């Protein structure tokens, strides 16, 4: 997720770690949950970033126009 869009999540669930999707690398965890929100505004293609770093898309769940994607290496 893009950190600038994560304020509501940080407020309601401060225990959840938010990682910047543009900073994903080979050293990132093997499993990721991605909320692709606001990427068009910042010009970020999360699918390309994750696939370049060896991740494969597993599944997606939609919650009222918000998607939660599960990616695994």
C-alpha positions in Angstrom: 0.0 0.0 0.0 1.1 3.5 -0.5 1.8 4.9 3.0 0.1 8.3 2.4 -3.2 6.4 1.7 -2.9 4.2 4.8 -3.9 6.7 7.5 -7.4 5.2 8.2 -5.8 1.7 8.5 -3.1 3.0 10.8 -5.7 4.8 12.9 -8.0 1.8 13.4 -5.3 -0.9 13.4 -2.0 0.6 14.6 -0.7 -3.0 15.1 -0.6 -3.7 11.3 2.7 -3.0 9.6 2.3 -1.0 6.4 5.1 -1.4 3.8 5.4 0.9 0.8 4.6 -1.1 -2.3 7.2 0.8 -4.3 9.9 -0.4 -1.9 9.3 -4.2 -2.3 12.5 -6.1 -3.1 14.0 -9.6 -3.0 14.5 -9.1 0.8 10.8 -8.6 1.4 8.7 -11.3 3.1 7.6 -14.3 1.1 3.8 -13.5 1.5 2.2 -10.1 1.0 -1.3 -8.7 1.3 -1.6 -5.8 -1.1 -4.3 -3.1 -1.1 -3.9 -1.5 -4.5 -5.4 1.8 -3.6 -4.3 5.2 -5.0 -1.7 3.7 -7.3 -3.0 5.4 -10.4 -2.5 8.8 -8.8 1.1 8.0 -8.0 1.8 6.1 -11.2 2.8 2.9 -9.5 2.2 -0.5 -11.1 2.2 -3.0 -8.2 1.7 -6.0 -10.4 4.9 -5.3 -12.4 6.9 -4.5 -9.1 5.7 -7.8 -7.5 6.3 -10.0 -10.5 9.7 -8.5 -11.1 10.6 -9.5 -7.5 9.4 -13.1 -8.0 5.9 -12.9 -6.5 2.9 -14.6 -8.0 -0.7 -13.5 -7.6 -2.8 -16.0 -5.5 -6.2 -14.5 -5.0 -8.2 -11.3 -4.4 -11.1 -10.4 -2.1 -13.2 -7.4 -2.6 -14.8 -5.3 0.2 -17.1 -2.5 -1.0 -14.9 -1.4 -3.9 -11.7 -2.0 -2.1 -9.5 -5.0 -3.1 -7.2 -7.1 -0.9 -4.8 -9.1 -2.9 -2.6 -12.0 -1.7 0.8 -12.5 -3.4 3.3 -15.2 -2.6 6.9 -16.0 -3.6 
